Amino acid sequence: MYWFRAKTYGWGWTPSTWQGWAVTVVWGAGFIAWLVYRVSIKGADAGPLFDLTTVSGAVVLIAVFSFVCWLKGEPLGPWRWGR
């Protein structure tokens, strides 16, 4: 059984089981926690390295979530215009 089904409109996945929703909620909480953590340590002289680290962490979290969706989701085809 797929945890994520292909979206009816557009391209991507949406949770379809409790496992998919659990992964989505945990990922969302982790993403928000990462951003809150990065903002809380930002000093007056954070500079561009702070921004690069923050964006890099966000990209890694998004890539991991996308990989889980790809593993546990329906195969994606072309853009969907509805059924």
N, C-alpha and C positions, 0 to 999 in steps of 0.2 A: 504494500500500500504506500502511496506517495504521501509525504508529509506536506508537500506544497503542490498545488495545482497550477497549471498555466493560466494566466489572466485571460479573461474573456475579451477584453479590449486592450490593445497595446502589446508589450513584450515584457515578460517577467513572470514572477510567481506570486502567489498569495497563499497563506497558510490554510490548510484544509483539515488538519487533524489536531488533536491536543498537543502532540509532539511538535508540530510545526508552530503552533501558537507559543508553546513553552520556549522553543529556540528563539523565536522572534522577541518575546518579552525579555529573556535573558540577554540577548544581543542589544536590545534597546537600552536596558538598564546599564550594561557595560559601556555602551557608547556614551551615554549621558554622564556616567561616572568618570570616564576618561576626560571628557571636556571639562567637567567641574574640577577635577584634579588639576588639569593643566592651567585653568584660569586661576585656581587658588594659589598656585606657586608662582604665578607671574609677578615679577617685581617691576619696579619702575624702569629698570634697564634690561628687560627681557631680551629684546633684540630679535633679529631675523631667525636665529637658531631656535628660539622658542616656537615661532610660527612653523618652521620646518618640522620640528619634532611633533607638534600637535597635529599637523596635517598628515604626516607619515603614519602616526598611530591610528588616525581615523581611516586612512586608506587600508591599512592592514586589517582593521576590524571589519570594514566593508568587504574586503576580499575574502576573509574567512567566512562571513555570512553568505556571500554569493556562492562559495564553494560548497557549503552545506546545502544550500538550495539546489545547486546543480546535482549533488549526489542523491538527495532525497526528494527531488521534485520531478514532475513530468518533463519529458524532453520538450525543449522549446523549438518551435518552428519559426516561420516568418511572422511578421507583425499580424496581429489578429484584429479583425474588424467586427467581431461579435459572431454569434452562432446562429 
